[in-house]
Amino acid sequence: MEKPKLFETDRSFIWTVGILLLLLVLRLFFEYQSYQNFTSKPFYYTYANVLNAYEKSKEGKRYKVLKLRSDDGFTFYTTSHKKEDFNHKRLRLQIFPNEGISFKDYLGTFYVKSRIKNSEALPLTFKDDLLEKVASQHQDLSLQSFYNAIFFATPVDKALREKISMLGVSHLVALSGFHLGILWGLIYGLILFLYRPLQQKFFPYRHALLDVGLVAIILLAVYLWFVDFPPSLVRSYAMVLVGWIVLLLGIELLSFTFLTSILLSLVVLFPPLLVSLSFWLSVAGVFYIFLLLQYTKEYNKWMITLLFIPFGIFILMLPVVHHIFGVTSGYQLLSPLLSLLFIPFYPLLMFLHLVGFGGVLDSPLLWLFSLPEESVENLLPLWAMLGYVGLSLGAIWSRKLFYGVLGVALIYGIYLFTP
């Protein structure tokens, strides 16, 4: 029997979208009022925690670039010529906003001149202890950066970031829905393994999806808070949460109305997501997964999981990704295979680090990261990318158009990777 849809009629869906868009306009209006108030001040005092600090040089002069999160809720960059170590510090600053900061920058991350009034060391936290425990199991600095990034969403070392980009596995290093999906399966599966015998003996009337799912949802929420709410994880968690509720209600889950509703609800609740690149890339990834599932659902589930999804997403995302990131290397063709290997690799690495043997796979990883040595720049023009996205949206209603989109992406891939 076919599951009922999330919206009974197209009209109810259109009304929902209209209401959400109206709420979004109101949210942006109030955000814009705050932005005008912020930029109109000649200076502004705030406390901020240092998220990242690194050195740069210009015309022979060295200075520090600081990425900070203010207690007032915004994230910004500033510079300092002081020689002190700003990592793990809390600063009292006088900042000097100006009209050069656009509304888009204000919603996302902007640069502003500042004067540091005071700094104090932040107390070590449980997260700091975990970061140190993971790092201590690796001698190579790039591997320390890699593991802390995939576990705790910390910044990746610049040299390693370039290698990862040339391998086409940036989505595996930056925490995203891919990681959250693995964690959901791991947590749900382990708890269900313990829950089943107790359910059969003491409470056979209970619904495992409700009980086990609730615990898994709570644990994932704690993890989301622990890694400081990366935008792509926020989107993923919202989809997992609403998806779990939809499954409990027995409603159709894999639909574009579901994706649209989640997308609009999130940007209403968190307007800065509108200018988050990682958020929109994760939305694009989910959109193409839904598109693939819509036109391959008659095939074997293993074929869909091991072939259509990893290789199909890689091909379909090429025009979107290469409008933003021009780095192109033949090693990026390994991306679908590496994505599949990452599914068992991720929980295995968690276990190895928990028992103190996190360095077991250091040698093969260093070998993998050393493979790409050079790349070329290939950026797809904006008009071409928008045309491709338009065709992709049309493919929701047309199988022929879907095959056309797939063919365009495949031809573009051949163009990119043919010497």
N, C-alpha and C positions, 0 to 999 in steps of 0.2 A: 504494500500500500504506500502511495506517495505521501511524503511528509507535507504538512501545511506550510505555506510560505510565511516569511516574516511579516509581509504586508499582504492583506487579503486582496486589495485592489491597487491598480496603478495610481489611482487618485489619492489613496491614503499615503502612499510613498511620496508622491509629489507634495502633499501637504506637509509631511514630516520634513522633507528637504527644504521647503519654503520657510518653515518655522526656524529650522536650524540656521539657515542663511540669514534670517532676520536677527537672530540672537548673535550671530557672528559679526554682523554690521554694528550692532550695539556695543559689543565687546571691543571692537576696533575703535569705535568712537571714543570710548572712555580711555583706552590705551593711548590714543592720539592726544587727548587732553593732558594725560600724564607726561607724554613726550614733549609737548609744547611747554609745559611747566618746567620740565627738566632743562631743556635747552635755553630757556629764557633767563636762567640764573647765571650771573657772572662767575660764580664758583659754588661748590657744593661739598659738604663734608660727609664722609661715609666711612664705615668700617667694612673691611673686605678680607676674605681668606684667599691666600695664594693657591691657585689650582695648578699652575705650572710656571716655571721660570727657566729661561735659557739665555745664553749669551749670543750677541750678534755684533758685527763690526761694520762701520761705514766710514770711508775716508780715513782709515787707520785708527779710528776711535772705537773702543769697545763699550758696549752698554748692555743692560739687562732688559729683556722683554718679559713682562709679567702678565699672566692671564689671571684675572681675579673675579670672584663672585662677591658682590656687595650684599650686605645685610638687607638692603632695600629691594633685592630681588633681581637686579640686572647683572649681566656678565660683561666684562670689558677688558681690553688690553691697555696697558700703559708701559712706559719705559722709565728706567732709572739708571743713573751713572754711578750709583753707590756700589761698592765692591762687596757688600755683605751677601751672605747666602740667604735668599728669600724663600727657599723651599720650606714648606711646613711652617709658614709664618702667617700671623694676622696683623693687618696694617690699618692704621688710621691715616686717611688721605684727605687732601684737599684737591678736588678735581675741577677742571675748567671746561665745562661743556660749551659747545658752540653749534651754530646752524649747519656746520659741515657734517654733523651726525644726522644721517637720514632716519626717517621713521623705520625703514626696514632694518637699518643697523641697530636702532634702539630695541627693536623686538628681538634681534639676534645677539650678535656680539660686535661691539664697536671699539674704536680706539679713542682715547681721550688723554690729554695732557694732565699731569698730576704733580702734586708735591707731597712726598711722604712725611707725615708728622711724627709717626711713632710706629714701632714694630715690636711684636712679642711672639715668642715661640708658642705654637699650639701644643697642648698636651698630647702625648701619644695615645692612640686609640687602639681598639681591638683590630680594626682594619689595618692600621700601620704594622701591628705585630704580624698579621697574616701576609702582608706585602713583603715584609722582611723574611718571613719563613720561606716563602716561595723563592725570593731572590737568592737566598743563601744556598739553595740547592743547585745553582748554576754559576759557573765561573764566567761565562761569556755575557757581557752586558746586554747584547742584543736579545739573548734568550731570556734574561731577566725581564726585559721590557716586553717581550712577546707574551710570556706567561702571565704577567700581571695585567696585561691588556685583555687577554681572553677570559681571565677570571674576574677582574675587578674594574674593567673599563678605564684603566689609566692610559695616559698618552704613550704613543709608540715612538721609539727612537727614530730620528729622521732617516738615517741610513737604512734601517730595517724597513721603514715605511716605503721607501723607494723600491726595495727588493720585493716586498709583498705586492706592491702595485704591478710590478713587472711579471709576477707570477699569477696575477688576476685573482688573488685570494683576500683582498681587503675586507670583503664581507665576512670572512672567517675570523678575522682579528678584531674588528670593531664589533662589540656586542650588539646583537640584533635579534630579530625574531627566530633566526636559525638556531641560535644558542638557547633561546627561551623554549623553543619547541623540543630540543633535546632534553633540557632540564625538566620540562613538564613530563615527558615520557619516562625519564629516569625516576623522578619523585613519585609520580602516580603509580608506576610499575612496582617500585619497592614497597610503598605503603600498601598497595593492593595485595601483594604477596603475603604480607603480615596480617592483613585484614580478613582475607577469605576464610582461613580456618576459624577465626573467632566469630565471623558472621554466621557460618554454617552451624556452629555449636550453640551460640548464645542469642543471636539476633538475626535470624534468617529473613525477617520481614523488612530489614533495613535495605536501602538502595545504595550500592557501592559507589555509583557515580556521584551521588550527593555527598556522602561522608568523606570518601577518599579525595574527591575533587575539591571539596571545601578546604581540607588540610593542605592540598597541593597549591591551591590559589593563595592561601595565606602565606605559605612559605615562599612562593614566588614574589609576593608583594614585599616581604621582608628583604628578599634579595634585591629587588628593584630599588628600594630605599637605600640599601647598603652600598650599591654601586652608583648612587646619586642620580638616578632617573635619566639615563641617556635617552634622547628623543626616539630612536628606533625601538628601544625596549619598551618605552611608554606605549607606543602604537601596538606593539606585539602583545603586551600584557592586557591592554584593553580588549584586543581581539580574543585572547584566550579566555578572559573573564566573561565577556558577553557570549562567546562561543559555548562555554560551559553551561551558562544559563539557558541558552537556546537549545542545547542538547537535552537538558533536563525537561524543558517544555515540549520536546519532540518536534521542534520546528526545523525547517530546512536551513542548513548552516552555510553551505558553500554557494553563496549568491552575491551578485554585484550590488544588490540593494543592501545587503548586510555590510559589505565593505564601504559603500558610500555613507551609510548611517554612522559607522564607527569613525570614519575619516572626519566627517563634519562635526560630530560630537566632540572629538578630540581637539580640533582647532577652536571650537567654541570655548572649551574648558581651558585650553592652553594656547592662546594666540601666537606665542613665539614659535610654535611648531610650523606655522605658515612659512617661515624663512629658514627652516632647518633642512639642510641638504640631505642628511642621513635619514630624516623622517620621510621625505618624498621618494628617496631611492628605495626605502623599505616598502612604501606603499606601492611603488611600481613593481617591485618583486612579487608582492602578494597578488597584485592585479594579474600579472602574467601567469602565476600559478593557477589562479581561478580560471583564466582563459584556457590554459592547457587542460585542466581537469574537465572543463565543460565539453571539450571536443575529443577527449580520449577516455571517457568514463566506461566505454564498452570494452576496453582492453583489460588484460590481467593486471591485478593490483601491483604485483612485483615488477612488471614491465613499466608501469606508470612511475613507481617509486625509484627504480634503479636506472631507467633510461629516459623516459619522457620529461620528468621534472628537472633533474640536474642538467641534462644536455639542452633541453628545450628552453629553460630559463637563461642559460648562458647565451644561447643564440639570440633570443628575443630581447634580452637586455643590452645587447651590444650597441645599438644605435642610441639608446638613452645614456648609457654610461660614457660612451665616447663623445657625447656632446659636452660632458663635464670634465672628464679626465682623458687627456689625449695620449697617455702613455700606452704604447702598443709593443708587445713582445710575443714571439712565437710560443713562449712558455705559458702564456695565458690560456692556451688550448688545454693545458693540464687542469684548469680550474674545475670542470665538472667532476673529474675523477678525484681530485683533492677534496672537493666538497663531500663526496660520498664517503671517503676515508675518514673525514673529520667526525662523522656521526659516532662511530665507536671510539675514535681517538680522543674526543673531548672528555667523556666520563672516565676513560682509562687514565688520562693525565690527572684528573682530579684525584682519583684514588691513589696514584703513585705519589703525588705531592702530599697527600694526607699521611701516608706511611713513611715519608722521608726519602723516597726514591725517584723524585721528579726529574733527575738528570739522566735517567736511563736512555732516553731517546734524543739526547742532545746532539750526538754525532750525525745521525741521519737528518735532523732538522737543519743543522749548520750546512750540511752538504746541499740540501734542497734550497736554502736561502742563497747559496753561492752560485747556483746555476745561471740565473739571468745576469748578464754583464752589460748589456746595452739595450736600448729601446729607441723607438722613433715616436714622434708626436703626430697623431692623427685625430683632429677634432672635427666632429660633424657639425655643419652649420646649424644655426637655430631653426631656420625655416624647414630644413630637412627633418630635424628631430620632431618639430611640432606636427609636420605632415605625417610622420610615422606614428606618433601618438594618436593623432586623429583617426588614422586607419585602424589602429589597435582598438580604439573605443567603438568604432563601427563594427569590428569583428565580434563584439558581444552578441549581435543579432544575426550575423552571417557567417556560416561555415566557410563559404568561398573566400570571403574577405579575410578570415583567419588564415587560410592557406596562403593567401596573397601576402599577408603580414609576415608569416613565417618565411616565405620565399624571399621577400625583400631583406629581412634580417640575415638570412643565409648568404645571399649574394654580397651583402655588405661585409659579412664575416670573411668570405673568400677574398674580397678586395683588401681587407685589413691584413690578413695573415699570409697572403701570397707575395713572395719577394718580387 
